[in-house]
Amino acid sequence: MAVVAANSTVVLESVREASTRGLIEPILIGCSPLIARLAEEMEWHLDGIRIVPAASEEEAAHIGVSMIRSGAARLLMKGHLHTDILMRAVLHRYDGLRTNRRISHVFHMSVPYSQRELMITDAAVNVAPDLQTKLDIVLNASDLARALGHERPRVALLSATEQPSNGIPSSIEAAAVMKLLIKNGCHFDVYGPLAFDNAVSPAAARLKGIDHPVAGNADILVVPNIETGNALFKMMVHFMGATAGGVVLGAAAPIVLTSRADPAEARLAATALARRMIAVAATT
């Protein structure tokens, strides 16, 4: 894993934890003297761990992306730098990590004392996705769900209603996304528009008379815009104690996109998700 701008104690602690658990073999990119000093303060001996010097955030991002392109690394992690600097390098037209898919972000939510998994997308990258972007958002999230063992993921396209309405544009777009996905022969169940309660509560879906495998049993919640997704995942974190592991998909490699406010368990969960995507890709 290429860790871009690893010169931060928070970043290094996350990397050490993932490395100790055998999830990754880290390559630390950034200010070499600072990385070495911080590691020493943490009592982390960097024997055998490669450190690649970079004079700036931009250079660190370029090096990390180049390592993915050359095959020197298979995973990318955002360290102590601005997200837009990293994503600018990732999305570079000629030297980036573009594929035939749009890049999107998925939060994998795990709630204490609950066996249910729930994924929310996109709450971090695409602000107001158009129709084509939403198609790729769904495909990226369904790939992650299948990598985690869901043979036929259930995808809910969220809106504020269960019936397409010209007064609620997201409901019209949800219906259009569903039709296109079904027409193209998707390998998952998809339904929309659905209000949140009818996507996650079987009782609410029954009361509304919605008879579909997704209704009340969604594995993936596709939100209409970034504001909805951001509010939803943060409410689950702060009101339900959920852990949100976030990963960017659709690029040439999974990207762990962490925030300085993320707790250690969220960073570890995100790294595990990225590692799982690579492991599954290697067997297909």
Short mmCIF file of the C-alpha atoms (twelve columns), coordinates in Angstrom:
data_MODEL
# 
_entry.id   MODEL 
# 
loop_
_atom_site.group_PDB 
_atom_site.id 
_atom_site.type_symbol 
_atom_site.label_atom_id 
_atom_site.label_alt_id 
_atom_site.label_comp_id 
_atom_site.label_asym_id 
_atom_site.label_seq_id 
_atom_site.Cartn_x 
_atom_site.Cartn_y 
_atom_site.Cartn_z 
_atom_site.pdbx_PDB_model_num 
ATOM 1   C CA . MET A 1   0.000   0.000   0.000   1 
ATOM 2   C CA . ALA A 2   1.364   3.389   -1.028  1 
ATOM 3   C CA . VAL A 3   0.645   5.798   1.843   1 
ATOM 4   C CA . VAL A 4   0.664   9.315   0.420   1 
ATOM 5   C CA . ALA A 5   2.005   11.946  2.859   1 
ATOM 6   C CA . ALA A 6   2.632   9.520   5.701   1 
ATOM 7   C CA . ASN A 7   4.269   12.228  7.851   1 
ATOM 8   C CA . SER A 8   1.639   12.275  10.613  1 
ATOM 9   C CA . THR A 9   1.353   10.355  13.873  1 
ATOM 10  C CA . VAL A 10  -2.338  9.576   13.249  1 
ATOM 11  C CA . VAL A 11  -1.564  8.192   9.798   1 
ATOM 12  C CA . LEU A 12  1.416   6.168   11.000  1 
ATOM 13  C CA . GLU A 13  -0.571  4.674   13.868  1 
ATOM 14  C CA . SER A 14  -3.235  3.497   11.414  1 
ATOM 15  C CA . VAL A 15  -0.620  2.083   9.060   1 
ATOM 16  C CA . ARG A 16  1.197   0.283   11.873  1 
ATOM 17  C CA . GLU A 17  -2.054  -1.314  13.061  1 
ATOM 18  C CA . ALA A 18  -2.951  -2.527  9.565   1 
ATOM 19  C CA . SER A 19  0.586   -3.766  8.987   1 
ATOM 20  C CA . THR A 20  0.723   -5.587  12.333  1 
ATOM 21  C CA . ARG A 21  -2.522  -7.355  11.472  1 
ATOM 22  C CA . GLY A 22  -1.071  -8.485  8.155   1 
ATOM 23  C CA . LEU A 23  -3.447  -6.483  5.991   1 
ATOM 24  C CA . ILE A 24  -0.816  -4.445  4.144   1 
ATOM 25  C CA . GLU A 25  2.857   -4.000  3.405   1 
ATOM 26  C CA . PRO A 26  3.199   -0.215  3.642   1 
ATOM 27  C CA . ILE A 27  5.299   2.091   1.482   1 
ATOM 28  C CA . LEU A 28  5.584   5.422   3.296   1 
ATOM 29  C CA . ILE A 29  5.748   8.488   1.049   1 
ATOM 30  C CA . GLY A 30  6.556   11.951  2.387   1 
ATOM 31  C CA . CYS A 31  9.117   13.853  4.408   1 
ATOM 32  C CA . SER A 32  11.587  11.077  5.264   1 
ATOM 33  C CA . PRO A 33  13.208  12.692  8.347   1 
ATOM 34  C CA . LEU A 34  9.821   13.549  9.836   1 
ATOM 35  C CA . ILE A 35  8.427   10.064  9.171   1 
ATOM 36  C CA . ALA A 36  11.472  8.515   10.837  1 
ATOM 37  C CA . ARG A 37  11.227  10.836  13.852  1 
ATOM 38  C CA . LEU A 38  7.499   10.248  14.363  1 
ATOM 39  C CA . ALA A 39  7.957   6.493   14.062  1 
ATOM 40  C CA . GLU A 40  10.724  6.619   16.661  1 
ATOM 41  C CA . GLU A 41  8.472   8.575   19.031  1 
ATOM 42  C CA . MET A 42  5.846   5.854   18.544  1 
ATOM 43  C CA . GLU A 43  8.493   3.188   19.203  1 
ATOM 44  C CA . TRP A 44  7.778   1.726   15.784  1 
ATOM 45  C CA . HIS A 45  10.869  0.218   14.218  1 
ATOM 46  C CA . LEU A 46  10.669  0.688   10.464  1 
ATOM 47  C CA . ASP A 47  13.045  -2.144  9.622   1 
ATOM 48  C CA . GLY A 48  12.213  -3.468  6.162   1 
ATOM 49  C CA . ILE A 49  9.620   -0.756  5.461   1 
ATOM 50  C CA . ARG A 50  10.307  1.368   2.425   1 
ATOM 51  C CA . ILE A 51  10.279  5.154   2.807   1 
ATOM 52  C CA . VAL A 52  10.089  7.262   -0.357  1 
ATOM 53  C CA . PRO A 53  11.016  10.940  0.034   1 
ATOM 54  C CA . ALA A 54  8.684   13.638  -1.302  1 
ATOM 55  C CA . ALA A 55  9.206   17.386  -0.971  1 
ATOM 56  C CA . SER A 56  5.526   18.382  -1.171  1 
ATOM 57  C CA . GLU A 57  1.982   17.029  -1.015  1 
ATOM 58  C CA . GLU A 58  1.751   17.250  -4.800  1 
ATOM 59  C CA . GLU A 59  4.930   15.240  -5.274  1 
ATOM 60  C CA . ALA A 60  3.797   12.628  -2.744  1 
ATOM 61  C CA . ALA A 61  0.481   12.234  -4.580  1 
ATOM 62  C CA . HIS A 62  2.246   11.891  -7.927  1 
ATOM 63  C CA . ILE A 63  4.626   9.255   -6.541  1 
ATOM 64  C CA . GLY A 64  1.784   7.252   -5.007  1 
ATOM 65  C CA . VAL A 65  -0.232  7.248   -8.218  1 
ATOM 66  C CA . SER A 66  2.883   6.348   -10.238 1 
ATOM 67  C CA . MET A 67  3.491   3.362   -7.980  1 
ATOM 68  C CA . ILE A 68  0.009   2.055   -8.701  1 
ATOM 69  C CA . ARG A 69  0.498   2.558   -12.435 1 
ATOM 70  C CA . SER A 70  3.835   0.727   -12.416 1 
ATOM 71  C CA . GLY A 71  2.618   -2.134  -10.222 1 
ATOM 72  C CA . ALA A 72  4.954   -1.265  -7.354  1 
ATOM 73  C CA . ALA A 73  1.854   -0.866  -5.146  1 
ATOM 74  C CA . ARG A 74  -1.672  -2.241  -5.378  1 
ATOM 75  C CA . LEU A 75  -3.460  -0.042  -2.841  1 
ATOM 76  C CA . LEU A 76  -3.440  3.695   -2.177  1 
ATOM 77  C CA . MET A 77  -4.046  5.483   1.116   1 
ATOM 78  C CA . LYS A 78  -4.598  9.189   1.703   1 
ATOM 79  C CA . GLY A 79  -2.312  10.384  4.461   1 
ATOM 80  C CA . HIS A 80  -1.771  13.888  5.820   1 
ATOM 81  C CA . LEU A 81  -2.703  15.935  2.750   1 
ATOM 82  C CA . HIS A 82  -5.721  17.651  1.254   1 
ATOM 83  C CA . THR A 83  -8.114  15.279  -0.489  1 
ATOM 84  C CA . ASP A 84  -8.308  17.438  -3.611  1 
ATOM 85  C CA . ILE A 85  -4.534  17.190  -4.115  1 
ATOM 86  C CA . LEU A 86  -4.632  13.396  -4.034  1 
ATOM 87  C CA . MET A 87  -7.732  13.149  -6.219  1 
ATOM 88  C CA . ARG A 88  -6.258  15.579  -8.732  1 
ATOM 89  C CA . ALA A 89  -3.379  13.155  -9.229  1 
ATOM 90  C CA . VAL A 90  -5.732  10.160  -9.327  1 
ATOM 91  C CA . LEU A 91  -7.966  11.805  -11.950 1 
ATOM 92  C CA . HIS A 92  -5.178  13.172  -14.158 1 
ATOM 93  C CA . ARG A 93  -6.177  12.581  -17.762 1 
ATOM 94  C CA . TYR A 94  -2.890  10.981  -18.829 1 
ATOM 95  C CA . ASP A 95  -0.973  9.970   -15.695 1 
ATOM 96  C CA . GLY A 96  -3.812  9.178   -13.310 1 
ATOM 97  C CA . LEU A 97  -5.759  6.068   -12.388 1 
ATOM 98  C CA . ARG A 98  -8.854  6.507   -14.536 1 
ATOM 99  C CA . THR A 99  -10.762 3.472   -15.829 1 
ATOM 100 C CA . ASN A 100 -13.954 3.139   -17.862 1 
ATOM 101 C CA . ARG A 101 -15.899 3.700   -14.614 1 
ATOM 102 C CA . ARG A 102 -16.539 6.942   -12.780 1 
ATOM 103 C CA . ILE A 103 -14.831 7.065   -9.408  1 
ATOM 104 C CA . SER A 104 -17.114 6.919   -6.369  1 
ATOM 105 C CA . HIS A 105 -16.951 6.495   -2.603  1 
ATOM 106 C CA . VAL A 106 -18.621 3.832   -0.473  1 
ATOM 107 C CA . PHE A 107 -19.079 3.851   3.297   1 
ATOM 108 C CA . HIS A 108 -19.430 0.393   4.813   1 
ATOM 109 C CA . MET A 109 -21.397 0.864   8.035   1 
ATOM 110 C CA . SER A 110 -21.245 -1.575  10.928  1 
ATOM 111 C CA . VAL A 111 -23.423 -0.963  13.973  1 
ATOM 112 C CA . PRO A 112 -22.669 -2.369  17.454  1 
ATOM 113 C CA . TYR A 113 -24.746 -5.434  18.405  1 
ATOM 114 C CA . SER A 114 -26.135 -5.712  14.885  1 
ATOM 115 C CA . GLN A 115 -25.280 -8.404  12.340  1 
ATOM 116 C CA . ARG A 116 -26.563 -6.296  9.482   1 
ATOM 117 C CA . GLU A 117 -24.204 -4.646  7.023   1 
ATOM 118 C CA . LEU A 118 -25.196 -1.457  5.227   1 
ATOM 119 C CA . MET A 119 -23.361 0.502   2.547   1 
ATOM 120 C CA . ILE A 120 -23.958 4.182   1.750   1 
ATOM 121 C CA . THR A 121 -22.858 5.748   -1.529  1 
ATOM 122 C CA . ASP A 122 -21.820 8.359   -2.542  1 
ATOM 123 C CA . ALA A 123 -21.230 10.516  0.531   1 
ATOM 124 C CA . ALA A 124 -17.740 11.853  -0.172  1 
ATOM 125 C CA . VAL A 125 -16.744 12.242  -3.841  1 
ATOM 126 C CA . ASN A 126 -19.626 12.954  -6.243  1 
ATOM 127 C CA . VAL A 127 -21.546 16.039  -5.164  1 
ATOM 128 C CA . ALA A 128 -24.581 15.923  -7.458  1 
ATOM 129 C CA . PRO A 129 -24.113 12.870  -9.685  1 
ATOM 130 C CA . ASP A 130 -25.816 12.743  -13.060 1 
ATOM 131 C CA . LEU A 131 -27.498 9.656   -14.495 1 
ATOM 132 C CA . GLN A 132 -24.337 8.046   -15.905 1 
ATOM 133 C CA . THR A 133 -22.406 8.705   -12.718 1 
ATOM 134 C CA . LYS A 134 -25.153 7.101   -10.640 1 
ATOM 135 C CA . LEU A 135 -24.972 3.998   -12.799 1 
ATOM 136 C CA . ASP A 136 -21.265 3.698   -12.026 1 
ATOM 137 C CA . ILE A 137 -21.873 4.475   -8.345  1 
ATOM 138 C CA . VAL A 138 -24.210 1.482   -8.188  1 
ATOM 139 C CA . LEU A 139 -21.815 -0.794  -10.072 1 
ATOM 140 C CA . ASN A 140 -18.865 0.150   -7.852  1 
ATOM 141 C CA . ALA A 141 -20.837 -0.460  -4.665  1 
ATOM 142 C CA . SER A 142 -22.219 -3.768  -5.908  1 
ATOM 143 C CA . ASP A 143 -18.672 -4.932  -6.675  1 
ATOM 144 C CA . LEU A 144 -17.714 -4.218  -3.068  1 
ATOM 145 C CA . ALA A 145 -20.807 -6.002  -1.755  1 
ATOM 146 C CA . ARG A 146 -20.021 -9.108  -3.810  1 
ATOM 147 C CA . ALA A 147 -16.403 -9.020  -2.610  1 
ATOM 148 C CA . LEU A 148 -17.793 -9.108  0.936   1 
ATOM 149 C CA . GLY A 149 -19.879 -12.197 0.209   1 
ATOM 150 C CA . HIS A 150 -23.227 -10.838 -0.995  1 
ATOM 151 C CA . GLU A 151 -23.973 -13.055 -3.995  1 
ATOM 152 C CA . ARG A 152 -26.851 -10.836 -5.134  1 
ATOM 153 C CA . PRO A 153 -26.678 -7.436  -3.428  1 
ATOM 154 C CA . ARG A 154 -29.901 -5.491  -2.841  1 
ATOM 155 C CA . VAL A 155 -29.589 -1.889  -4.008  1 
ATOM 156 C CA . ALA A 156 -32.046 0.846   -2.936  1 
ATOM 157 C CA . LEU A 157 -32.140 4.125   -4.870  1 
ATOM 158 C CA . LEU A 158 -33.194 6.647   -2.235  1 
ATOM 159 C CA . SER A 159 -35.543 9.571   -2.620  1 
ATOM 160 C CA . ALA A 160 -38.331 11.108  -0.525  1 
ATOM 161 C CA . THR A 161 -41.099 9.045   -2.110  1 
ATOM 162 C CA . GLU A 162 -41.840 5.613   -3.532  1 
ATOM 163 C CA . GLN A 163 -43.510 6.952   -6.644  1 
ATOM 164 C CA . PRO A 164 -41.752 8.950   -9.378  1 
ATOM 165 C CA . SER A 165 -42.863 12.564  -9.102  1 
ATOM 166 C CA . ASN A 166 -41.948 15.515  -11.299 1 
ATOM 167 C CA . GLY A 167 -41.807 17.640  -8.156  1 
ATOM 168 C CA . ILE A 168 -39.002 15.477  -6.731  1 
ATOM 169 C CA . PRO A 169 -36.255 15.163  -9.373  1 
ATOM 170 C CA . SER A 170 -34.363 12.471  -7.452  1 
ATOM 171 C CA . SER A 171 -37.376 10.171  -7.699  1 
ATOM 172 C CA . ILE A 172 -37.484 10.517  -11.496 1 
ATOM 173 C CA . GLU A 173 -33.755 9.833   -11.731 1 
ATOM 174 C CA . ALA A 174 -33.985 6.836   -9.411  1 
ATOM 175 C CA . ALA A 175 -36.631 5.267   -11.626 1 
ATOM 176 C CA . ALA A 176 -34.498 5.930   -14.710 1 
ATOM 177 C CA . VAL A 177 -31.386 4.392   -13.095 1 
ATOM 178 C CA . MET A 178 -33.364 1.290   -12.110 1 
ATOM 179 C CA . LYS A 179 -34.722 0.812   -15.626 1 
ATOM 180 C CA . LEU A 180 -31.299 1.171   -17.234 1 
ATOM 181 C CA . LEU A 181 -29.660 -1.255  -14.828 1 
ATOM 182 C CA . ILE A 182 -32.359 -3.874  -15.333 1 
ATOM 183 C CA . LYS A 183 -32.221 -3.387  -19.096 1 
ATOM 184 C CA . ASN A 184 -28.466 -3.985  -19.064 1 
ATOM 185 C CA . GLY A 185 -28.849 -7.227  -17.129 1 
ATOM 186 C CA . CYS A 186 -27.405 -6.324  -13.718 1 
ATOM 187 C CA . HIS A 187 -26.334 -9.099  -11.349 1 
ATOM 188 C CA . PHE A 188 -28.058 -7.611  -8.325  1 
ATOM 189 C CA . ASP A 189 -31.526 -6.574  -7.203  1 
ATOM 190 C CA . VAL A 190 -32.268 -2.883  -7.577  1 
ATOM 191 C CA . TYR A 191 -35.321 -0.785  -6.785  1 
ATOM 192 C CA . GLY A 192 -36.120 2.905   -6.715  1 
ATOM 193 C CA . PRO A 193 -37.289 5.343   -5.801  1 
ATOM 194 C CA . LEU A 194 -37.546 4.301   -2.153  1 
ATOM 195 C CA . ALA A 195 -37.784 6.422   0.961   1 
ATOM 196 C CA . PHE A 196 -35.273 5.502   3.656   1 
ATOM 197 C CA . ASP A 197 -37.727 3.663   5.934   1 
ATOM 198 C CA . ASN A 198 -39.021 1.513   3.094   1 
ATOM 199 C CA . ALA A 199 -35.471 0.625   2.120   1 
ATOM 200 C CA . VAL A 200 -34.384 -0.654  5.553   1 
ATOM 201 C CA . SER A 201 -37.595 -1.628  7.409   1 
ATOM 202 C CA . PRO A 202 -39.591 -4.695  6.248   1 
ATOM 203 C CA . ALA A 203 -42.543 -3.521  8.350   1 
ATOM 204 C CA . ALA A 204 -42.586 -0.088  6.689   1 
ATOM 205 C CA . ALA A 205 -42.346 -1.668  3.242   1 
ATOM 206 C CA . ARG A 206 -45.260 -3.996  4.003   1 
ATOM 207 C CA . LEU A 207 -47.404 -1.098  5.212   1 
ATOM 208 C CA . LYS A 208 -46.751 0.696   1.921   1 
ATOM 209 C CA . GLY A 209 -47.522 -2.481  -0.040  1 
ATOM 210 C CA . ILE A 210 -44.084 -2.594  -1.678  1 
ATOM 211 C CA . ASP A 211 -43.371 -6.199  -2.672  1 
ATOM 212 C CA . HIS A 212 -39.776 -6.393  -3.870  1 
ATOM 213 C CA . PRO A 213 -36.612 -8.148  -2.613  1 
ATOM 214 C CA . VAL A 214 -34.939 -4.785  -1.951  1 
ATOM 215 C CA . ALA A 215 -37.805 -3.218  -0.001  1 
ATOM 216 C CA . GLY A 216 -36.959 -3.313  3.693   1 
ATOM 217 C CA . ASN A 217 -33.819 -5.364  3.089   1 
ATOM 218 C CA . ALA A 218 -31.391 -3.104  1.257   1 
ATOM 219 C CA . ASP A 219 -27.669 -3.813  1.487   1 
ATOM 220 C CA . ILE A 220 -26.706 -0.656  -0.436  1 
ATOM 221 C CA . LEU A 221 -28.281 2.781   -0.100  1 
ATOM 222 C CA . VAL A 222 -27.636 5.002   -3.120  1 
ATOM 223 C CA . VAL A 223 -28.255 8.583   -2.031  1 
ATOM 224 C CA . PRO A 224 -29.381 11.325  -4.430  1 
ATOM 225 C CA . ASN A 225 -26.581 13.750  -3.492  1 
ATOM 226 C CA . ILE A 226 -23.571 14.169  -1.248  1 
ATOM 227 C CA . GLU A 227 -25.477 16.156  1.411   1 
ATOM 228 C CA . THR A 228 -27.897 13.279  1.990   1 
ATOM 229 C CA . GLY A 229 -25.114 10.716  2.200   1 
ATOM 230 C CA . ASN A 230 -22.929 12.842  4.447   1 
ATOM 231 C CA . ALA A 231 -25.758 13.480  6.900   1 
ATOM 232 C CA . LEU A 232 -26.889 9.854   6.881   1 
ATOM 233 C CA . PHE A 233 -23.539 8.263   7.633   1 
ATOM 234 C CA . LYS A 234 -22.676 10.853  10.294  1 
ATOM 235 C CA . MET A 235 -26.021 10.330  12.040  1 
ATOM 236 C CA . MET A 236 -25.314 6.599   12.160  1 
ATOM 237 C CA . VAL A 237 -21.830 7.252   13.566  1 
ATOM 238 C CA . HIS A 238 -22.868 9.787   16.224  1 
ATOM 239 C CA . PHE A 239 -26.326 8.475   17.195  1 
ATOM 240 C CA . MET A 240 -25.830 4.719   16.719  1 
ATOM 241 C CA . GLY A 241 -22.114 4.289   17.382  1 
ATOM 242 C CA . ALA A 242 -21.553 2.913   13.889  1 
ATOM 243 C CA . THR A 243 -18.122 2.451   12.356  1 
ATOM 244 C CA . ALA A 244 -17.820 3.914   8.849   1 
ATOM 245 C CA . GLY A 245 -15.125 2.348   6.710   1 
ATOM 246 C CA . GLY A 246 -14.759 4.432   3.561   1 
ATOM 247 C CA . VAL A 247 -13.102 3.434   0.298   1 
ATOM 248 C CA . VAL A 248 -12.944 4.963   -3.182  1 
ATOM 249 C CA . LEU A 249 -13.663 2.575   -6.050  1 
ATOM 250 C CA . GLY A 250 -13.697 2.807   -9.830  1 
ATOM 251 C CA . ALA A 251 -10.017 3.758   -10.108 1 
ATOM 252 C CA . ALA A 252 -7.206  1.402   -11.136 1 
ATOM 253 C CA . ALA A 253 -6.769  0.552   -7.435  1 
ATOM 254 C CA . PRO A 254 -8.894  0.895   -4.288  1 
ATOM 255 C CA . ILE A 255 -8.173  4.089   -2.380  1 
ATOM 256 C CA . VAL A 256 -8.478  4.440   1.388   1 
ATOM 257 C CA . LEU A 257 -9.722  7.995   1.807   1 
ATOM 258 C CA . THR A 258 -9.468  8.846   5.484   1 
ATOM 259 C CA . SER A 259 -10.198 11.993  7.455   1 
ATOM 260 C CA . ARG A 260 -8.221  13.352  10.384  1 
ATOM 261 C CA . ALA A 261 -11.419 12.991  12.432  1 
ATOM 262 C CA . ASP A 262 -11.735 9.265   11.687  1 
ATOM 263 C CA . PRO A 263 -11.215 6.986   14.688  1 
ATOM 264 C CA . ALA A 264 -8.676  4.166   14.459  1 
ATOM 265 C CA . GLU A 265 -11.309 1.493   13.919  1 
ATOM 266 C CA . ALA A 266 -12.747 3.332   10.898  1 
ATOM 267 C CA . ARG A 267 -9.287  3.598   9.323   1 
ATOM 268 C CA . LEU A 268 -8.645  -0.082  9.935   1 
ATOM 269 C CA . ALA A 269 -12.046 -1.039  8.504   1 
ATOM 270 C CA . ALA A 270 -11.391 1.015   5.372   1 
ATOM 271 C CA . THR A 271 -8.015  -0.642  4.889   1 
ATOM 272 C CA . ALA A 272 -9.581  -4.079  5.290   1 
ATOM 273 C CA . LEU A 273 -12.201 -3.235  2.666   1 
ATOM 274 C CA . ALA A 274 -9.562  -2.145  0.162   1 
ATOM 275 C CA . ARG A 275 -7.501  -5.249  0.910   1 
ATOM 276 C CA . ARG A 276 -10.562 -7.466  0.350   1 
ATOM 277 C CA . MET A 277 -11.220 -5.898  -3.049  1 
ATOM 278 C CA . ILE A 278 -7.652  -6.710  -4.115  1 
ATOM 279 C CA . ALA A 279 -7.866  -10.255 -2.780  1 
ATOM 280 C CA . VAL A 280 -11.073 -10.970 -4.688  1 
ATOM 281 C CA . ALA A 281 -9.755  -9.368  -7.886  1 
ATOM 282 C CA . ALA A 282 -6.717  -11.651 -7.734  1 
ATOM 283 C CA . THR A 283 -8.925  -14.748 -7.844  1 
ATOM 284 C CA . THR A 284 -11.201 -13.665 -10.709 1 
# 
